[in-house]
């Protein structure tokens, strides 16, 4: 399973991403909506 986390607080993204990765998820992080859209477009191929 893949998950995209979007938040402007990098500390939250880092901590949450590490936790979810340990649970077996593939986690992508973005600090803005524009960054999230870029990730979605890149990973959707």
Gaussian input, Z-matrix of N, CA and C with variables (Angstrom, degrees):
# hf/3-21g

backbone

0 1
 N
 C     1     B1
 C     2     B2     1     A1
 N     3     B3     2     A2     1     D1
 C     4     B4     3     A3     2     D2
 C     5     B5     4     A4     3     D3
 N     6     B6     5     A5     4     D4
 C     7     B7     6     A6     5     D5
 C     8     B8     7     A7     6     D6
 N     9     B9     8     A8     7     D7
 C    10    B10     9     A9     8     D8
 C    11    B11    10    A10     9     D9
 N    12    B12    11    A11    10    D10
 C    13    B13    12    A12    11    D11
 C    14    B14    13    A13    12    D12
 N    15    B15    14    A14    13    D13
 C    16    B16    15    A15    14    D14
 C    17    B17    16    A16    15    D15
 N    18    B18    17    A17    16    D16
 C    19    B19    18    A18    17    D17
 C    20    B20    19    A19    18    D18
 N    21    B21    20    A20    19    D19
 C    22    B22    21    A21    20    D20
 C    23    B23    22    A22    21    D21
 N    24    B24    23    A23    22    D22
 C    25    B25    24    A24    23    D23
 C    26    B26    25    A25    24    D24
 N    27    B27    26    A26    25    D25
 C    28    B28    27    A27    26    D26
 C    29    B29    28    A28    27    D27
 N    30    B30    29    A29    28    D28
 C    31    B31    30    A30    29    D29
 C    32    B32    31    A31    30    D30
 N    33    B33    32    A32    31    D31
 C    34    B34    33    A33    32    D32
 C    35    B35    34    A34    33    D33
 N    36    B36    35    A35    34    D34
 C    37    B37    36    A36    35    D35
 C    38    B38    37    A37    36    D36
 N    39    B39    38    A38    37    D37
 C    40    B40    39    A39    38    D38
 C    41    B41    40    A40    39    D39
 N    42    B42    41    A41    40    D40
 C    43    B43    42    A42    41    D41
 C    44    B44    43    A43    42    D42
 N    45    B45    44    A44    43    D43
 C    46    B46    45    A45    44    D44
 C    47    B47    46    A46    45    D45
 N    48    B48    47    A47    46    D46
 C    49    B49    48    A48    47    D47
 C    50    B50    49    A49    48    D48
 N    51    B51    50    A50    49    D49
 C    52    B52    51    A51    50    D50
 C    53    B53    52    A52    51    D51
 N    54    B54    53    A53    52    D52
 C    55    B55    54    A54    53    D53
 C    56    B56    55    A55    54    D54
 N    57    B57    56    A56    55    D55
 C    58    B58    57    A57    56    D56
 C    59    B59    58    A58    57    D57
 N    60    B60    59    A59    58    D58
 C    61    B61    60    A60    59    D59
 C    62    B62    61    A61    60    D60
 N    63    B63    62    A62    61    D61
 C    64    B64    63    A63    62    D62
 C    65    B65    64    A64    63    D63
 N    66    B66    65    A65    64    D64
 C    67    B67    66    A66    65    D65
 C    68    B68    67    A67    66    D66
 N    69    B69    68    A68    67    D67
 C    70    B70    69    A69    68    D68
 C    71    B71    70    A70    69    D69
 N    72    B72    71    A71    70    D70
 C    73    B73    72    A72    71    D71
 C    74    B74    73    A73    72    D72
 N    75    B75    74    A74    73    D73
 C    76    B76    75    A75    74    D74
 C    77    B77    76    A76    75    D75
 N    78    B78    77    A77    76    D76
 C    79    B79    78    A78    77    D77
 C    80    B80    79    A79    78    D78
 N    81    B81    80    A80    79    D79
 C    82    B82    81    A81    80    D80
 C    83    B83    82    A82    81    D81
 N    84    B84    83    A83    82    D82
 C    85    B85    84    A84    83    D83
 C    86    B86    85    A85    84    D84
 N    87    B87    86    A86    85    D85
 C    88    B88    87    A87    86    D86
 C    89    B89    88    A88    87    D87
 N    90    B90    89    A89    88    D88
 C    91    B91    90    A90    89    D89
 C    92    B92    91    A91    90    D90
 N    93    B93    92    A92    91    D91
 C    94    B94    93    A93    92    D92
 C    95    B95    94    A94    93    D93
 N    96    B96    95    A95    94    D94
 C    97    B97    96    A96    95    D95
 C    98    B98    97    A97    96    D96
 N    99    B99    98    A98    97    D97
 C   100   B100    99    A99    98    D98
 C   101   B101   100   A100    99    D99
 N   102   B102   101   A101   100   D100
 C   103   B103   102   A102   101   D101
 C   104   B104   103   A103   102   D102
 N   105   B105   104   A104   103   D103
 C   106   B106   105   A105   104   D104
 C   107   B107   106   A106   105   D105
 N   108   B108   107   A107   106   D106
 C   109   B109   108   A108   107   D107
 C   110   B110   109   A109   108   D108
 N   111   B111   110   A110   109   D109
 C   112   B112   111   A111   110   D110
 C   113   B113   112   A112   111   D111
 N   114   B114   113   A113   112   D112
 C   115   B115   114   A114   113   D113
 C   116   B116   115   A115   114   D114
 N   117   B117   116   A116   115   D115
 C   118   B118   117   A117   116   D116
 C   119   B119   118   A118   117   D117
 N   120   B120   119   A119   118   D118
 C   121   B121   120   A120   119   D119
 C   122   B122   121   A121   120   D120
 N   123   B123   122   A122   121   D121
 C   124   B124   123   A123   122   D122
 C   125   B125   124   A124   123   D123
 N   126   B126   125   A125   124   D124
 C   127   B127   126   A126   125   D125
 C   128   B128   127   A127   126   D126
 N   129   B129   128   A128   127   D127
 C   130   B130   129   A129   128   D128
 C   131   B131   130   A130   129   D129
 N   132   B132   131   A131   130   D130
 C   133   B133   132   A132   131   D131
 C   134   B134   133   A133   132   D132

   B1=1.4482
   B2=1.5225
   B3=1.3225
   B4=1.4528
   B5=1.5193
   B6=1.3301
   B7=1.4519
   B8=1.5214
   B9=1.3249
   B10=1.4553
   B11=1.5245
   B12=1.3172
   B13=1.4687
   B14=1.5242
   B15=1.3149
   B16=1.4617
   B17=1.5220
   B18=1.3221
   B19=1.4651
   B20=1.5228
   B21=1.3146
   B22=1.4628
   B23=1.5272
   B24=1.3130
   B25=1.4657
   B26=1.5281
   B27=1.3269
   B28=1.4582
   B29=1.5284
   B30=1.3084
   B31=1.4697
   B32=1.5382
   B33=1.3182
   B34=1.4608
   B35=1.5301
   B36=1.3386
   B37=1.4569
   B38=1.5221
   B39=1.3045
   B40=1.4606
   B41=1.5218
   B42=1.3086
   B43=1.4654
   B44=1.5252
   B45=1.3161
   B46=1.4582
   B47=1.5256
   B48=1.3144
   B49=1.4571
   B50=1.5278
   B51=1.3138
   B52=1.4701
   B53=1.5221
   B54=1.3106
   B55=1.4618
   B56=1.5315
   B57=1.3249
   B58=1.4640
   B59=1.5332
   B60=1.3248
   B61=1.4624
   B62=1.5283
   B63=1.3183
   B64=1.4616
   B65=1.5233
   B66=1.3154
   B67=1.4702
   B68=1.5324
   B69=1.3360
   B70=1.4534
   B71=1.5103
   B72=1.3287
   B73=1.4566
   B74=1.5270
   B75=1.3098
   B76=1.4630
   B77=1.5221
   B78=1.3242
   B79=1.4617
   B80=1.5277
   B81=1.3165
   B82=1.4586
   B83=1.5222
   B84=1.3226
   B85=1.4580
   B86=1.5273
   B87=1.3167
   B88=1.4593
   B89=1.5252
   B90=1.3234
   B91=1.4656
   B92=1.5252
   B93=1.3310
   B94=1.4717
   B95=1.5217
   B96=1.3055
   B97=1.4528
   B98=1.5244
   B99=1.3336
   B100=1.4651
   B101=1.5330
   B102=1.3282
   B103=1.4707
   B104=1.5258
   B105=1.3210
   B106=1.4629
   B107=1.5259
   B108=1.3238
   B109=1.4663
   B110=1.5207
   B111=1.3243
   B112=1.4672
   B113=1.5247
   B114=1.3090
   B115=1.4634
   B116=1.5223
   B117=1.3163
   B118=1.4604
   B119=1.5361
   B120=1.2960
   B121=1.4569
   B122=1.5298
   B123=1.3114
   B124=1.4638
   B125=1.5283
   B126=1.3094
   B127=1.4570
   B128=1.5288
   B129=1.3171
   B130=1.4548
   B131=1.5205
   B132=1.3015
   B133=1.4719
   B134=1.4906
   A1=108.49
   A2=115.57
   A3=122.34
   A4=110.04
   A5=114.56
   A6=120.20
   A7=109.23
   A8=116.37
   A9=121.68
   A10=108.16
   A11=115.53
   A12=121.78
   A13=108.75
   A14=116.30
   A15=120.92
   A16=108.21
   A17=115.46
   A18=120.99
   A19=107.89
   A20=116.88
   A21=119.56
   A22=112.90
   A23=117.55
   A24=121.21
   A25=109.68
   A26=115.62
   A27=120.78
   A28=112.61
   A29=117.08
   A30=120.45
   A31=110.63
   A32=116.39
   A33=121.36
   A34=110.39
   A35=116.42
   A36=120.30
   A37=111.63
   A38=116.34
   A39=120.58
   A40=111.91
   A41=116.56
   A42=121.33
   A43=111.30
   A44=116.64
   A45=121.12
   A46=111.05
   A47=116.50
   A48=121.23
   A49=111.17
   A50=116.96
   A51=120.65
   A52=110.83
   A53=117.06
   A54=121.62
   A55=110.91
   A56=116.55
   A57=120.47
   A58=112.10
   A59=116.65
   A60=120.17
   A61=110.30
   A62=116.98
   A63=121.06
   A64=111.46
   A65=117.04
   A66=122.14
   A67=112.04
   A68=117.10
   A69=121.09
   A70=116.82
   A71=117.62
   A72=120.89
   A73=110.80
   A74=116.34
   A75=121.28
   A76=105.82
   A77=116.79
   A78=121.61
   A79=110.91
   A80=114.69
   A81=122.39
   A82=106.77
   A83=116.42
   A84=119.71
   A85=110.16
   A86=115.04
   A87=122.10
   A88=108.45
   A89=114.99
   A90=119.31
   A91=112.54
   A92=116.57
   A93=119.88
   A94=109.62
   A95=115.18
   A96=120.29
   A97=111.94
   A98=115.99
   A99=120.46
   A100=110.44
   A101=116.17
   A102=120.20
   A103=110.82
   A104=116.48
   A105=120.90
   A106=110.56
   A107=117.04
   A108=120.28
   A109=111.52
   A110=116.79
   A111=120.72
   A112=110.78
   A113=116.72
   A114=121.53
   A115=110.43
   A116=116.82
   A117=120.70
   A118=111.36
   A119=117.26
   A120=120.78
   A121=111.16
   A122=116.25
   A123=121.20
   A124=111.28
   A125=117.46
   A126=122.02
   A127=113.04
   A128=118.05
   A129=121.25
   A130=112.41
   A131=118.13
   A132=121.78
   A133=112.48
   D1=144.29
   D2=178.60
   D3=-116.74
   D4=148.69
   D5=-178.25
   D6=-141.44
   D7=138.10
   D8=176.02
   D9=-112.65
   D10=118.76
   D11=177.17
   D12=-101.48
   D13=131.65
   D14=178.95
   D15=-127.04
   D16=121.55
   D17=178.33
   D18=-162.65
   D19=150.37
   D20=-179.66
   D21=-85.70
   D22=-2.07
   D23=177.98
   D24=-101.52
   D25=104.76
   D26=-175.61
   D27=-62.81
   D28=-32.59
   D29=179.23
   D30=-62.86
   D31=-43.27
   D32=177.02
   D33=-62.22
   D34=-45.86
   D35=179.79
   D36=-60.11
   D37=-44.01
   D38=-178.95
   D39=-63.07
   D40=-50.01
   D41=-178.28
   D42=-63.39
   D43=-47.43
   D44=-178.18
   D45=-66.61
   D46=-40.28
   D47=179.18
   D48=-62.06
   D49=-44.74
   D50=178.72
   D51=-60.89
   D52=-44.58
   D53=-179.65
   D54=-61.57
   D55=-48.52
   D56=-177.34
   D57=-68.85
   D58=-33.93
   D59=176.25
   D60=-63.85
   D61=-40.18
   D62=177.27
   D63=-63.64
   D64=-25.67
   D65=178.49
   D66=-85.51
   D67=0.37
   D68=174.98
   D69=99.48
   D70=7.88
   D71=179.36
   D72=-90.97
   D73=148.89
   D74=170.51
   D75=-91.27
   D76=117.45
   D77=-171.62
   D78=-114.94
   D79=130.77
   D80=171.85
   D81=-111.27
   D82=146.31
   D83=179.40
   D84=-128.17
   D85=148.09
   D86=176.87
   D87=-144.32
   D88=146.20
   D89=-179.26
   D90=-101.39
   D91=1.27
   D92=177.33
   D93=-152.73
   D94=164.59
   D95=177.25
   D96=-62.37
   D97=-39.75
   D98=-179.95
   D99=-63.01
   D100=-42.70
   D101=177.78
   D102=-64.07
   D103=-39.22
   D104=179.38
   D105=-63.11
   D106=-42.79
   D107=178.75
   D108=-63.28
   D109=-39.14
   D110=177.13
   D111=-60.61
   D112=-44.92
   D113=179.08
   D114=-62.66
   D115=-45.19
   D116=179.56
   D117=-60.65
   D118=-43.20
   D119=-179.96
   D120=-66.39
   D121=-39.48
   D122=-179.52
   D123=-69.24
   D124=-43.32
   D125=-175.21
   D126=-82.03
   D127=-14.73
   D128=-178.15
   D129=-78.33
   D130=-9.41
   D131=-177.32
   D132=-78.32

